[in-house]
Every structure is written in C-alpha cells, then in structure tokens.
C-alpha cells in the first residue's frame, strides 16, 4: 500500500488521463496503479494525496471522515471582521450551505514559492492572505466562499490534509514523496 504526497503546480489537471491542453499528474508521477484521493482545480496549487489502495482512498476522501484541509488564499481586498465571521460560516452559497470552518487573516507567507504565471496585480486594489481550514470540500468551495463575502480569490494553495502538511513535509511544486499510510490516523 502506497501513500504519496504531491505538491500540484498551478495549471496541472488532477488526473492521470491525457488532457488536450494542460499537463496532468502523469507528467510528474510515473508510479503504476495510483490515483488521487480528492482533487484540486487546475488553477489551484498545493498538496494532493495519492494512493494505490481503494480503501485508503475512500478513507481519505469520504466526507464522513472529515479530514481537515487547510488552504492559504490570496484575496483581492482587505478583510473586515464581519467578512471573516461570514467565512467561518455556515455560509449559504445558494446550492448548499457550508459547514463551520476556521477562517483568519494571515501575513503573506514568506516561504511560498512564486506562482507561474504570476497573479494579476492592480495597483489600486490591495490584496491580503487568509487561512481557511475546512472539513468538507465541494467543487470550487473556497473560491465560492471568498467571492460570496466580497473577497475574490487570486491564488489558492492547499497546504495541509489531515496530519500531512507542506510545512512538515516540504515539497516544491511538481515534487512528490512516499509516506507511511499509518501517519494518516
């Protein structure tokens, strides 16, 4: 049984099958029989777990397991206390209501790699960084949450899933490493 930590670069599709215009996981990882336990959008970066064990994949990705996932998010604008409280939820996004989460403003991370291509910058609109820790993960949820409170996402990086973090297992974009599956518990 294998468990792989992978730092997915911006623009990479979270799949092994070929894509007509973007790189995929197969361009970075050539291990047979592994697949992602959860996904990140092509325009999101950061930690993805992969495994060759179906039960482990289910344990990681199933909503009932509630593996906390931490994201750092560069947003357009400066958050006010009310916006952070709304992000912490529950927040009605129209088609579903989010569960409560942790939401706080953080300093710009000095350890974070530059994104290629860089985010758009507008001199007249400041940006700030947030840390969000969710126990759910619906499609484009973080981007939808920040937009709903008036803080559009410019950059989104998942830095932790459960016990695994890019802080304790540093990887540059495109790098991966195998870890002990037991560390997940």
C-alpha positions as CSV (number, residue, x, y, z in Angstrom):
1,X,0.0,0.0,0.0
2,X,1.4,3.4,-1.1
3,X,0.6,6.9,0.1
4,X,2.1,9.7,-2.0
5,X,2.2,13.4,-1.1
6,X,2.4,15.6,-4.2
7,X,2.7,19.4,-4.5
8,X,0.5,20.0,-7.5
9,X,1.6,23.0,-9.6
10,X,-0.7,25.7,-10.9
11,X,-2.3,24.7,-14.2
12,X,-1.9,20.9,-13.8
13,X,-5.1,18.7,-14.1
14,X,-5.6,16.4,-11.1
15,X,-6.0,13.3,-13.3
16,X,-3.7,10.8,-15.0
17,X,-5.5,10.6,-18.3
18,X,-4.3,12.9,-21.1
19,X,-5.7,16.4,-21.4
20,X,-5.8,18.3,-24.7
21,X,-4.1,21.5,-23.4
22,X,-2.8,21.1,-19.9
23,X,-0.3,18.9,-18.1
24,X,-1.6,16.1,-15.8
25,X,-0.4,14.1,-12.9
26,X,1.1,11.6,-15.3
27,X,3.7,14.3,-16.3
28,X,5.0,14.3,-12.8
29,X,4.4,10.8,-11.3
30,X,5.0,7.6,-13.1
31,X,4.0,5.1,-10.5
32,X,1.6,2.5,-11.7
33,X,-1.8,2.0,-10.2
34,X,-2.1,5.1,-8.0
35,X,-4.9,7.7,-8.1
36,X,-5.7,10.9,-6.3
37,X,-7.7,10.8,-3.1
38,X,-9.5,14.1,-3.7
39,X,-8.8,16.8,-6.3
40,X,-7.6,20.3,-6.7
41,X,-8.8,22.5,-9.6
42,X,-6.3,23.2,-12.4
43,X,-6.0,26.8,-11.1
44,X,-5.3,25.8,-7.5
45,X,-2.0,24.6,-6.2
46,X,-0.7,22.5,-3.3
47,X,-1.0,19.2,-1.5
48,X,-2.7,16.3,-3.1
49,X,-2.6,12.7,-1.6
50,X,-2.5,9.7,-4.0
51,X,-2.7,6.0,-3.2
52,X,-2.9,2.6,-4.8
53,X,-5.3,1.3,-2.2
54,X,-9.0,1.8,-2.7
55,X,-9.9,1.6,1.0
56,X,-7.3,4.1,1.9
57,X,-8.5,6.4,-0.9
58,X,-12.1,6.2,0.4
59,X,-10.8,6.8,4.0
60,X,-9.0,10.0,2.9
61,X,-11.7,11.4,0.6
62,X,-15.0,10.4,2.1
63,X,-16.9,13.3,3.7
64,X,-17.7,11.3,6.8
65,X,-14.0,11.0,7.6
66,X,-13.8,14.8,7.7
67,X,-10.1,15.1,7.2
68,X,-9.4,18.8,7.8
69,X,-7.9,20.6,4.8
70,X,-6.1,23.9,5.2
71,X,-5.8,26.4,2.4
72,X,-4.0,29.7,2.2
73,X,-5.8,32.1,-0.1
74,X,-4.6,35.4,-1.5
75,X,-7.7,37.5,-2.0
76,X,-8.5,40.9,-3.5
77,X,-9.2,43.4,-0.8
78,X,-8.7,43.7,2.9
79,X,-10.9,41.5,5.1
80,X,-13.1,43.0,7.7
81,X,-14.1,41.2,10.9
82,X,-17.6,40.6,9.5
83,X,-16.3,39.0,6.3
84,X,-14.1,36.6,8.3
85,X,-17.1,35.7,10.6
86,X,-19.2,35.0,7.5
87,X,-16.4,32.8,6.0
88,X,-16.3,30.8,9.2
89,X,-20.0,30.0,8.4
90,X,-22.2,28.4,8.0
91,X,-22.3,30.3,4.7
92,X,-25.2,30.0,2.2
93,X,-23.7,29.6,-1.3
94,X,-27.1,29.1,-3.0
95,X,-27.0,25.4,-3.8
96,X,-25.6,24.4,-0.4
97,X,-24.7,25.8,3.0
98,X,-21.1,25.3,4.1
99,X,-20.2,23.8,7.4
100,X,-18.4,25.9,10.0
101,X,-14.7,26.3,9.4
102,X,-11.7,28.2,10.7
103,X,-11.1,31.5,8.9
104,X,-8.4,34.0,9.8
105,X,-6.3,36.7,8.2
106,X,-2.5,35.8,8.0
107,X,0.7,37.6,6.9
108,X,1.8,36.9,3.4
109,X,3.7,33.6,3.6
110,X,7.5,34.3,3.0
111,X,8.1,30.6,2.4
112,X,5.7,30.3,-0.5
113,X,7.1,29.7,-4.0
114,X,6.3,32.2,-6.8
115,X,3.4,31.2,-9.0
116,X,3.9,30.9,-12.7
117,X,2.2,32.7,-14.3
118,X,2.0,35.4,-11.5
119,X,-1.4,36.5,-10.3
120,X,-2.8,39.7,-11.8
121,X,-1.9,42.8,-9.8
122,X,-3.8,46.0,-9.7
123,X,-2.0,48.9,-8.0
124,X,-5.3,50.5,-6.8
125,X,-6.6,47.3,-5.1
126,X,-4.7,45.8,-2.2
127,X,-4.5,42.1,-1.6
128,X,-4.4,40.0,1.6
129,X,-3.9,36.4,2.7
130,X,-6.4,34.2,4.6
131,X,-6.0,30.7,6.1
132,X,-9.1,28.5,5.9
133,X,-9.4,25.1,7.4
134,X,-12.4,23.1,6.2
135,X,-13.7,19.6,7.0
136,X,-15.6,19.4,3.7
137,X,-14.5,20.1,0.1
138,X,-17.1,20.7,-2.5
139,X,-16.2,21.8,-6.0
140,X,-14.6,25.3,-6.0
141,X,-15.9,25.8,-2.5
142,X,-13.1,28.1,-1.2
143,X,-13.3,30.3,-4.3
144,X,-17.1,30.5,-4.0
145,X,-16.9,31.3,-0.3
146,X,-14.4,34.2,-0.6
147,X,-16.4,35.6,-3.6
148,X,-19.6,35.4,-1.6
149,X,-18.2,37.6,1.1
150,X,-16.7,40.1,-1.3
151,X,-13.1,38.9,-1.3
152,X,-12.4,37.3,-4.7
153,X,-9.7,34.6,-4.7
154,X,-6.5,35.4,-6.6
155,X,-4.4,32.5,-5.5
156,X,-5.4,29.3,-3.7
157,X,-2.8,26.8,-2.2
158,X,-3.8,23.8,-0.2
159,X,-1.1,23.4,2.5
160,X,-2.4,20.5,4.6
161,X,-4.7,17.5,4.6
162,X,-5.2,15.8,8.0
163,X,-1.8,15.2,9.6
164,X,0.1,15.9,6.4
165,X,1.4,19.5,5.8
166,X,3.7,21.2,3.4
167,X,5.2,22.8,6.5
168,X,6.3,19.4,7.9
169,X,6.8,17.7,4.6
170,X,8.2,20.5,2.4
171,X,7.9,19.9,-1.4
172,X,8.4,22.3,-4.3
173,X,5.7,22.3,-7.0
174,X,6.0,19.1,-9.0
175,X,7.8,17.2,-6.3
176,X,6.4,14.1,-4.5
177,X,7.4,11.7,-1.8
178,X,6.1,8.5,-0.4
179,X,5.0,8.4,3.3
180,X,3.7,5.8,5.7
181,X,-0.1,5.4,5.4
182,X,-0.3,4.9,9.2
183,X,0.6,8.6,9.7
184,X,-2.8,9.5,8.4
185,X,-4.5,8.4,11.6
